[in-house]
Every structure is written in structure tokens, then in C-alpha cells.
Amino acid sequence: MMSGRQGGVGAGAGGHGGEPGAEEATGGLRRRLGCADLRAIPEVRRVLRELLHHWHGSDRAHVAELLTSELVTNALVHTDQGAVVTATVASTTLRVEVRDFMAGLPVPSVPEAHLGTHGRGLMLVQSLADAWGVRTHSMGKVVWFELHERPA
């Protein structure tokens, strides 16, 4: 278990209920993504953009899309069981969670220059999110981040 700035995390089962692949009526999204289905990433970004259209922190929507894309890509590329992405907005906070079903914790590291753009996802999350972390489950883990509305 690990966490970034301003966030507490705990081990154990938890998370959000609801049917996989169904949008939640509480101003959020929930999508079940198939194994290695990288074509789902643009759709997740689109739904997130729609969700954030009226959020007071909408100036941070581009950051939210980027970080969500990174976490979803990591889950789909580095696991073989698919993933579930969940996003919720509560007044001034956006929280995105990406659950996979593989053991092992992600480790942010400084990528080597010859790797091009690969290996930078968790560094971006660590740098741009207001809080982030990892919560372990009996089957896999949830990597999450939060963005808070910025004062005007």
C-alpha cells in the first residue's frame, strides 16, 4: 500500500458498487474495460470530459484526462485481466480510480531517456495530482488520484 500527497489509503476490499460498464447516476462514471482494449481510452476520456463540463474545477479537465489516460493505459498494458475505471465529482474534488485484478504494486521511477515516452505515467500522476495512492484488494489493486478545484 502506498499513497502520495494528502491522501490516506487502506488495504482491503472497498470501492464503488454498481454494475460494471454502467454510468452512475451520482455524477460519475464507471466503465469495465476489456483486456488490452486500448481503443477504450478515447471513450473514457470523452465521458470524463462530459462529466467535468460543469465541474467548478473544469480548468483542470485536461490534467484529469491526461492522468486518467495514463492510469488506464498502465492497467491495460501491464495486466491481463482488464480494468474498471471510476470517476466521481464531489463539489470541489474529482477522484478517479482505476482497478486492475493483478497482484503487485506499481512503482514510480525515473525512466531512462532511451525509453522515449514510456515509463512516465506514474511520474505524471505524482507530479500533477493533488493526492494519489494505491489501495490493495484481495484480487488486485486500485490506483487513484484526486484533483481539487483551484481558487479563482
Secondary structure, DSSP 8 states (H G I E B T S, - for coil): -EE-TT-----SS----S-TT---TTTEEEEEE-TT-TTHHHHHHHHHHHHHTT-TTGGGHHHHHHHHHHHHHHHHHH-SS-EEEEEEEETTEEEEEEEES--S--------GGGTTTT-HHHHHHHH-SEEEEEEETTEEEEEEEEE----
